[in-house]
Amino acid sequence: MAGKTTELKLDIARIGAVSAILTQPDNARACYVLAHGAGADMRHAFMDKVAAGLADRGIATFRFNFPYMENKQGRPDQPAVAHAAIGAAVEEAARLCPGVKLIAGGKSFGGRMTSQAQSKAPLPGVKGLAFLGFPLHVDKKPSSERAEHLSGITIPMLFLQGTRDGLADLSYLKPVIAALGPKATLHKVEGGDHSFAVLKKSGRTNEEALTEVLDTLAAWIDGLA
């Protein structure tokens, strides 16, 4: 990747500062505000691979820690705190990457919190939301209650989902996405789990599955108006 990676502090009004990382390839055509999952921070290997892979495809990423992760508290933040962090991250990404297409979303919990924030008050300048494994329900307890707020979102959404994802039974997710209409796109990663890892017997590697995810995400971003 030709470009730069910058370590930053992100100020969240009335909450405090958290760590952030901007990965910015030369001549980036978009920036993805990438929120981490519930159990691992912005430096997790999965987050690193997504940032590096998107940079190779000409897309910047702005990663940040939620306050609970920054402060090493076990339990995820209340939604209002998570929404404030996402709002601050979107604002900062727009400031640091002026004039490029802005996308938001993230891994699991981070993607769900971003969708909630967007449903409450549109994130300024964000053209679409991309979910890297939307956590539709708790592990192996299928329901679709966590998707009810999605109907209030008017911008395009991309759901990248592994077919072995224990947190998103596709028989529940597919009707949700169908009901959202043309603004929602589902891309199924055959044999992928919640982090798109595949079984050896599938005949392909985790790297190949992640390449599919990143190629799909980059193409979807390029297709946004």
C-alpha positions as a Markdown table, in Angstrom:
| # | Residue | x | y | z |
|---|---|---|---|---|
| 1 | Met | 0.0 | 0.0 | 0.0 |
| 2 | Ala | 1.3 | 3.4 | -0.9 |
| 3 | Gly | -0.1 | 5.8 | 1.6 |
| 4 | Lys | 0.0 | 6.3 | 5.4 |
| 5 | Thr | -1.3 | 5.1 | 8.7 |
| 6 | Thr | -1.9 | 7.7 | 11.4 |
| 7 | Glu | -2.5 | 7.1 | 15.1 |
| 8 | Leu | -5.0 | 9.7 | 16.5 |
| 9 | Lys | -7.0 | 10.6 | 19.5 |
| 10 | Leu | -10.8 | 11.0 | 18.9 |
| 11 | Asp | -12.6 | 13.4 | 21.2 |
| 12 | Ile | -16.2 | 12.3 | 22.1 |
| 13 | Ala | -18.1 | 15.3 | 23.5 |
| 14 | Arg | -18.9 | 14.9 | 27.2 |
| 15 | Ile | -17.5 | 11.4 | 27.2 |
| 16 | Gly | -13.7 | 11.7 | 26.7 |
| 17 | Ala | -11.0 | 10.7 | 24.2 |
| 18 | Val | -10.4 | 7.3 | 22.6 |
| 19 | Ser | -7.7 | 6.0 | 20.3 |
| 20 | Ala | -8.2 | 5.9 | 16.6 |
| 21 | Ile | -6.3 | 4.9 | 13.4 |
| 22 | Leu | -6.6 | 6.4 | 10.0 |
| 23 | Thr | -5.3 | 4.1 | 7.2 |
| 24 | Gln | -5.2 | 6.3 | 4.1 |
| 25 | Pro | -3.9 | 5.1 | 0.7 |
| 26 | Asp | -2.7 | 7.6 | -1.8 |
| 27 | Asn | -5.7 | 9.1 | -3.8 |
| 28 | Ala | -8.3 | 7.3 | -1.7 |
| 29 | Arg | -11.7 | 7.5 | -3.4 |
| 30 | Ala | -13.7 | 6.6 | -0.2 |
| 31 | Cys | -13.4 | 6.3 | 3.5 |
| 32 | Tyr | -15.0 | 3.6 | 5.6 |
| 33 | Val | -15.7 | 4.4 | 9.3 |
| 34 | Leu | -15.0 | 0.9 | 10.7 |
| 35 | Ala | -16.3 | 0.2 | 14.2 |
| 36 | His | -15.0 | -2.9 | 16.1 |
| 37 | Gly | -17.0 | -5.9 | 17.5 |
| 38 | Ala | -18.0 | -6.4 | 21.1 |
| 39 | Gly | -15.1 | -8.6 | 22.1 |
| 40 | Ala | -12.0 | -7.1 | 20.5 |
| 41 | Asp | -10.7 | -3.6 | 19.9 |
| 42 | Met | -9.8 | -1.7 | 16.7 |
| 43 | Arg | -6.3 | -3.4 | 16.6 |
| 44 | His | -7.7 | -7.0 | 16.3 |
| 45 | Ala | -6.1 | -8.9 | 13.5 |
| 46 | Phe | -9.5 | -9.0 | 11.6 |
| 47 | Met | -9.7 | -5.2 | 11.7 |
| 48 | Asp | -6.0 | -4.9 | 10.6 |
| 49 | Lys | -6.7 | -7.1 | 7.6 |
| 50 | Val | -9.8 | -5.2 | 6.6 |
| 51 | Ala | -8.0 | -1.9 | 6.8 |
| 52 | Ala | -5.0 | -3.2 | 4.8 |
| 53 | Gly | -7.1 | -4.9 | 2.2 |
| 54 | Leu | -9.3 | -1.9 | 1.6 |
| 55 | Ala | -6.2 | 0.3 | 1.4 |
| 56 | Asp | -4.9 | -2.0 | -1.4 |
| 57 | Arg | -8.3 | -1.3 | -3.1 |
| 58 | Gly | -8.0 | 2.5 | -2.8 |
| 59 | Ile | -10.3 | 2.9 | 0.2 |
| 60 | Ala | -9.3 | 4.6 | 3.5 |
| 61 | Thr | -10.5 | 3.3 | 6.8 |
| 62 | Phe | -11.1 | 5.2 | 10.1 |
| 63 | Arg | -11.0 | 2.9 | 13.1 |
| 64 | Phe | -11.6 | 3.8 | 16.7 |
| 65 | Asn | -12.2 | 2.2 | 20.1 |
| 66 | Phe | -15.5 | 2.4 | 21.8 |
| 67 | Pro | -15.0 | 4.0 | 25.3 |
| 68 | Tyr | -15.5 | 0.7 | 27.2 |
| 69 | Met | -12.7 | -0.9 | 25.1 |
| 70 | Glu | -10.4 | 2.1 | 25.5 |
| 71 | Asn | -10.9 | 2.0 | 29.3 |
| 72 | Lys | -10.7 | -1.8 | 29.5 |
| 73 | Gln | -14.2 | -2.3 | 30.9 |
| 74 | Gly | -15.7 | -5.7 | 30.1 |
| 75 | Arg | -19.2 | -4.7 | 29.2 |
| 76 | Pro | -20.0 | -2.8 | 26.0 |
| 77 | Asp | -21.1 | 0.8 | 26.3 |
| 78 | Gln | -24.7 | 1.8 | 26.5 |
| 79 | Pro | -26.1 | 2.5 | 23.0 |
| 80 | Ala | -26.2 | 6.2 | 23.6 |
| 81 | Val | -22.4 | 6.2 | 24.3 |
| 82 | Ala | -21.7 | 4.0 | 21.3 |
| 83 | His | -23.8 | 6.2 | 19.1 |
| 84 | Ala | -21.9 | 9.3 | 20.3 |
| 85 | Ala | -18.6 | 7.6 | 19.5 |
| 86 | Ile | -19.7 | 6.7 | 16.0 |
| 87 | Gly | -21.0 | 10.2 | 15.4 |
| 88 | Ala | -17.6 | 11.7 | 16.5 |
| 89 | Ala | -15.8 | 9.2 | 14.3 |
| 90 | Val | -17.8 | 10.0 | 11.2 |
| 91 | Glu | -17.2 | 13.8 | 11.8 |
| 92 | Glu | -13.5 | 13.3 | 12.2 |
| 93 | Ala | -13.2 | 11.0 | 9.2 |
| 94 | Ala | -15.0 | 13.6 | 7.0 |
| 95 | Arg | -12.6 | 16.2 | 8.3 |
| 96 | Leu | -9.5 | 14.1 | 7.6 |
| 97 | Cys | -10.7 | 12.8 | 4.2 |
| 98 | Pro | -12.4 | 15.8 | 2.6 |
| 99 | Gly | -14.2 | 15.3 | -0.6 |
| 100 | Val | -14.2 | 11.4 | -0.6 |
| 101 | Lys | -17.2 | 9.1 | -0.4 |
| 102 | Leu | -18.0 | 8.4 | 3.3 |
| 103 | Ile | -19.3 | 4.9 | 4.4 |
| 104 | Ala | -19.9 | 3.7 | 7.9 |
| 105 | Gly | -20.5 | 0.4 | 9.7 |
| 106 | Gly | -18.3 | -2.3 | 11.0 |
| 107 | Lys | -17.8 | -5.7 | 12.6 |
| 108 | Ser | -20.8 | -7.2 | 14.4 |
| 109 | Phe | -21.6 | -5.0 | 17.4 |
| 110 | Gly | -20.0 | -2.0 | 15.7 |
| 111 | Gly | -22.1 | -2.4 | 12.6 |
| 112 | Arg | -25.3 | -2.8 | 14.7 |
| 113 | Met | -24.5 | 0.3 | 16.8 |
| 114 | Thr | -23.8 | 2.3 | 13.5 |
| 115 | Ser | -27.2 | 1.3 | 12.1 |
| 116 | Gln | -28.9 | 2.3 | 15.3 |
| 117 | Ala | -27.2 | 5.7 | 15.3 |
| 118 | Gln | -28.2 | 6.2 | 11.6 |
| 119 | Ser | -31.8 | 5.3 | 12.3 |
| 120 | Lys | -32.0 | 7.8 | 15.2 |
| 121 | Ala | -30.3 | 10.7 | 13.3 |
| 122 | Pro | -28.7 | 10.4 | 9.9 |
| 123 | Leu | -24.9 | 10.5 | 10.1 |
| 124 | Pro | -23.8 | 13.6 | 8.2 |
| 125 | Gly | -22.4 | 12.9 | 4.8 |
| 126 | Val | -22.6 | 9.1 | 5.1 |
| 127 | Lys | -23.7 | 7.5 | 1.7 |
| 128 | Gly | -24.2 | 3.9 | 2.8 |
| 129 | Leu | -23.8 | 1.4 | 5.7 |
| 130 | Ala | -21.8 | -1.8 | 5.4 |
| 131 | Phe | -22.0 | -4.6 | 7.9 |
| 132 | Leu | -19.3 | -7.2 | 8.3 |
| 133 | Gly | -21.5 | -9.8 | 9.9 |
| 134 | Phe | -24.6 | -8.2 | 11.3 |
| 135 | Pro | -25.5 | -9.7 | 14.7 |
| 136 | Leu | -29.2 | -10.4 | 14.1 |
| 137 | His | -29.6 | -12.3 | 17.4 |
| 138 | Val | -27.5 | -13.9 | 20.2 |
| 139 | Asp | -25.6 | -17.1 | 19.3 |
| 140 | Lys | -27.9 | -19.8 | 18.1 |
| 141 | Lys | -31.1 | -18.1 | 19.4 |
| 142 | Pro | -32.7 | -17.0 | 16.1 |
| 143 | Ser | -35.0 | -13.9 | 16.1 |
| 144 | Ser | -35.2 | -10.7 | 14.2 |
| 145 | Glu | -36.0 | -8.1 | 16.9 |
| 146 | Arg | -32.5 | -6.5 | 16.5 |
| 147 | Ala | -33.4 | -5.6 | 12.9 |
| 148 | Glu | -36.6 | -3.6 | 13.7 |
| 149 | His | -34.8 | -0.2 | 13.6 |
| 150 | Leu | -33.4 | -0.9 | 10.1 |
| 151 | Ser | -36.7 | 0.1 | 8.4 |
| 152 | Gly | -36.0 | 3.7 | 9.5 |
| 153 | Ile | -32.8 | 3.9 | 7.5 |
| 154 | Thr | -33.1 | 5.4 | 4.0 |
| 155 | Ile | -29.5 | 5.1 | 2.7 |
| 156 | Pro | -28.1 | 1.9 | 1.0 |
| 157 | Met | -27.0 | -1.0 | 3.2 |
| 158 | Leu | -24.7 | -3.9 | 2.5 |
| 159 | Phe | -24.9 | -7.1 | 4.6 |
| 160 | Leu | -21.9 | -9.3 | 4.3 |
| 161 | Gln | -22.8 | -12.6 | 6.0 |
| 162 | Gly | -21.2 | -16.0 | 6.4 |
| 163 | Thr | -23.6 | -18.9 | 5.8 |
| 164 | Arg | -22.3 | -20.5 | 9.0 |
| 165 | Asp | -22.8 | -17.4 | 11.1 |
| 166 | Gly | -24.4 | -18.4 | 14.5 |
| 167 | Leu | -25.4 | -14.8 | 15.1 |
| 168 | Ala | -27.4 | -14.4 | 11.9 |
| 169 | Asp | -29.6 | -17.3 | 10.9 |
| 170 | Leu | -30.2 | -16.7 | 7.2 |
| 171 | Ser | -33.7 | -18.0 | 7.3 |
| 172 | Tyr | -34.4 | -15.0 | 9.6 |
| 173 | Leu | -32.1 | -12.5 | 7.9 |
| 174 | Lys | -33.3 | -13.0 | 4.3 |
| 175 | Pro | -36.9 | -11.9 | 5.0 |
| 176 | Val | -35.6 | -8.8 | 6.9 |
| 177 | Ile | -33.5 | -7.8 | 3.9 |
| 178 | Ala | -36.3 | -8.5 | 1.5 |
| 179 | Ala | -38.6 | -6.3 | 3.5 |
| 180 | Leu | -36.1 | -3.4 | 3.4 |
| 181 | Gly | -36.4 | -3.5 | -0.4 |
| 182 | Pro | -33.8 | -2.3 | -3.0 |
| 183 | Lys | -31.8 | -0.2 | -0.4 |
| 184 | Ala | -30.5 | -3.4 | 1.2 |
| 185 | Thr | -28.1 | -5.9 | -0.4 |
| 186 | Leu | -27.2 | -9.3 | 1.0 |
| 187 | His | -23.9 | -11.0 | 0.0 |
| 188 | Lys | -23.5 | -14.5 | 1.4 |
| 189 | Val | -20.0 | -15.8 | 2.0 |
| 190 | Glu | -20.4 | -19.6 | 1.5 |
| 191 | Gly | -19.2 | -21.5 | 4.5 |
| 192 | Gly | -18.1 | -18.4 | 6.4 |
| 193 | Asp | -18.7 | -18.0 | 10.2 |
| 194 | His | -19.3 | -14.7 | 12.0 |
| 195 | Ser | -15.8 | -13.6 | 11.0 |
| 196 | Phe | -15.9 | -15.2 | 7.6 |
| 197 | Ala | -13.6 | -18.1 | 8.6 |
| 198 | Val | -14.2 | -21.2 | 6.5 |
| 199 | Leu | -13.7 | -24.9 | 7.2 |
| 200 | Lys | -10.7 | -26.7 | 5.7 |
| 201 | Lys | -13.1 | -29.0 | 3.8 |
| 202 | Ser | -14.6 | -26.1 | 2.0 |
| 203 | Gly | -11.5 | -26.2 | -0.3 |
| 204 | Arg | -10.6 | -22.5 | 0.2 |
| 205 | Thr | -8.7 | -20.5 | 2.8 |
| 206 | Asn | -9.8 | -17.8 | 5.2 |
| 207 | Glu | -7.7 | -15.4 | 3.2 |
| 208 | Glu | -9.7 | -16.3 | 0.0 |
| 209 | Ala | -13.0 | -15.8 | 1.9 |
| 210 | Leu | -11.9 | -12.4 | 3.2 |
| 211 | Thr | -10.7 | -11.4 | -0.3 |
| 212 | Glu | -14.3 | -12.1 | -1.5 |
| 213 | Val | -15.7 | -9.9 | 1.3 |
| 214 | Leu | -13.3 | -7.0 | 0.5 |
| 215 | Asp | -13.8 | -7.2 | -3.3 |
| 216 | Thr | -17.6 | -7.2 | -2.8 |
| 217 | Leu | -17.4 | -4.3 | -0.3 |
| 218 | Ala | -15.2 | -2.2 | -2.6 |
| 219 | Ala | -17.4 | -2.8 | -5.6 |
| 220 | Trp | -20.5 | -1.9 | -3.6 |
| 221 | Ile | -18.9 | 1.3 | -2.4 |
| 222 | Asp | -18.0 | 2.2 | -6.0 |
| 223 | Gly | -21.6 | 1.7 | -7.0 |
| 224 | Leu | -23.0 | 4.2 | -4.5 |
| 225 | Ala | -24.1 | 7.5 | -6.0 |
